[in-house]
Structure formats: C-alpha cells, structure tokens
Amino acid sequence: MTTLDKPPAEALVPGSAPAPGPTPASATAPPPEHQRPEQKLKLGGVTREDFFTILGAGAGSLGLIWVLFERVLPFSGVLGFLICWYVLFLTGYYMLGRLQWGGPMVRERLVSVVAWTSGLLVVGLIADQIGYVTSRGWEAAQHVNFFTESMEKTASLSPITSGGAFHAIVGSLEQLGLATLFAVPLGIAAAVFMSEIGGRMARPVRTLVEAMTALPSIVAGLFIFGVIILTLGFDRSGFAASLALTVMMMPIVTRAAEVVIRLVPGTLREASYALGGSQWRTVWNVVLPTARRGLMTAVVLGMARAVGETSPVLLTAGFTSRFNANPLEGPQTSLPLYIWSYVKLPYDAMIARGFAAALTLMAVVLILFVTARILGGRAAGEMSRRQKRKLARAARAAARAAAAPEAPTGHLAVATGEH
C-alpha cells in the first residue's frame, strides 16, 4: 500500500508505558548520514604528524649527509653541505609523506615546506646582514659625534670619537629628495599616459621605459656627466647627482605605477563618465586616489633603488669631507660614497665609520619606507579613525534624540512665554 493508506500511529497517553513487544531495528540503528552532526575539518596548520615528519626528515638527512661528506665522498665546503642537506631533506620528507598520505596531499605539503624554508632563508639572510653590519659599525655608531660632525677635521689615525657622517647623511637626503621630486611626477605621468590615454606613442614609450629599467647605473652617471658637466659646463654637485638618480628612479616608478593603475576596476571609470566627469577629472579624482597605496609602493621601490647607488654619484657629485648643504654648488658626499671611500682604507677606525654609515643607510631606508606607508594612508573607500569616531558620535547623538521623550505642549508654551 502507498503512504496515504498507512494506518495512523497510536498516540501514547502521557504517563503510559509503550506497548510491549520487540524493539524495531530502526530504533537502535545509527541515524542516517544526512542527519548526523557536522564535524568541522581543520584546514592548514601544523599537525603532530607534520612536525615529526619534518623533524625525522631533517635529522635523517643531516646524519646521512654528514656521513657522505666526512667519511665517504671527498667533498668539502659549507655551501655544498647545506645545499646537499636541503635536497636530501626534501627527498626524505617526500618519501616519509608517501608512507602516510596520498599523492596530492604529499605534493601540497612538499610545496608548503619549500615555501616556508625559502621564507626562513630570506629572513635569515637579512638578519645575518643586519647583524654583521651592526657588529662591525657599532663601535662608531654608538658615539653621538658620528651623527653630528663631518670628517673635515678628522685624519686617518684620529680616534673614533672624532668625526662622523653628518655631511654624508645630509647629502644623501638632499640628493634623494631632489631625485624623488623630479622622478615621481614624470614616472606617474608616463604611467597614466600608457594606461589611460594610450595611442600610437604608448608602445614606444613602454619599450623605452623597459629598456631604461635594465640600464646600468654607471651609464646613467656617464650620461649626466657628459651632458650636464662636460657639455653645459656645470660643476660636480648634489644637483647633478640627483639628476643621475632621477634617470635610475623614473623607469622603476613608471613600470610599478602602470601596473597599479591598470588594477583599478574599469567600473569606477565608467561610473565617473556616467556622472559627467571628463577623462582628466576621472583620472585625478577616481583612478589615482584608488591606486594611492600602490603608487606609494612604486615610489618606495624607486627610492630604494636610488638611495644605494654609488657609481653615478661618484661621477657627478664628487667627494668632500666638508659639510655642504647647498646641492647646487660644490661637491657633496652621500652615504654610499662615504661607505665606498672609507671601508677600503686600511685603518680600523675608518672601516668602523664605513660600516656605521651602512647601518645608518639601512635606518634611512626603513624610515623612508615607514613614512611612505603612513602617507599612503588607508585603502580606497576605507574610513579613517577620525571619520569612524565622528560617525560613532553622530550615531550616539541620534540614538539619544530618538530615546528622549517629547516635551508636552503646555510646558512648551510656558517655556516660550505664550498663554
């Protein structure tokens, strides 16, 4: 019989026991699959099996490679030992993983291990460089005179408490500031031209920018040296060095800015055009503010490229141990040139000053990066903290106004003096 022909189930009276009889099998059977409670699966993270697999592969590969290098094969060298250990570690991890997991999971975890170890390697190299420079330059950097004095009255055998790199710090900041002032507007304008305007000239401009990206720094210095100093007759100065740094910065800023501008959604442009905005107003009020964070990253990349250049500055800025705050007249020293000049000298105090200048250059780059991130601000459409606080105060005021009872008409009339 069909479902409609089944007799109704007998209702149980409250307090009565169920009818005696054998218990149906459906009562003791487990619930169906679709009625069982859901179990959350943990994706990602490191499990106990992962930890012991990595530990076993690392320890086993280390022992085996030590036996091969020290007892069996005629190999030597720390670099070769580390490379062979890493390759053997990946091989051992893959073999141990095949004993526990399936093929796709093993490959996924192997790629994760490669990514993690690569990141740790990069962090380790950076930490090693910073630690080495700090250890070699701390002897000079711990003295205040290094940041407040120049090398005008300091000889090669003078104590570490005499002289410093104040003139080089000021020179680097002025040259980098002028180069940024010249390169950033030109680079962003070229990026806007290639991405927003286009036309027949877009391809030649892009090809020229890509060629300038691979331009050796010494060629940029020779170009400014030949055009500005030899042809036009200007002296070596910080301004000439800033022009050489501009040649190095502009293609970096242009390429990075073009990529960022192309990532702005086309719907934003269409909405601006639909509201009657011109192409210029759309680029100025919609495209550039939306890509602000990416543009600041492009500026940081260009500044990081220019701040450490030595060869173009050596050809165009000259070298001096005196303090010169005027980039338009006379030689001006920068931090890279200061480092190159003093590290090669056979005096411990001079070498310490050179490494202290390198440590200062790292600090300058870090400060510039943080400043650019702060100036980049929030993402497009994201409110600032001040705007959020203002909106919260307005919401609380509206809530209090809605919750307050309305004053009676008679009281209002008395308060206003009307009878």
ABEGO torsion letter per residue (X at the ends): XBAAABBBBBBBBBGBBBBBEBBBAAAABBBBAAABBBBBBBBEEBBAAAAAAAAAAAAAAAAAAAAAAAAABBBBEAAAAAAAAAAAAAAAAAAAAAAABBAAAAAAAAAAAAAAAAAAAAAAAAAAAAAAAAAAAAAAAABAAAAABBAAABBAABBAABEBAAAAAAAAAAAAAAAAAAAAAAAAAAAAAAAAAEEAAAAAAAAAAAAAAABBAAAAAAAAAAAAAAAAGBBBBAAAAAAAAAAAAAAAAAAAAAAAAAABBAAAAAAAAAAGBBAAAAAAAAAAAAAAAAAAAAAAAAAAAAAABAAAAAAAAEBBABBBABAABEBBBBAAAAAAAAAABABAAAAAAAAAAAAAAAAAAAAAAAAAAAAAEBBBGBBBAAAAAAAAAAAAAAAAAAABBBBBAAAAAAAAGBX
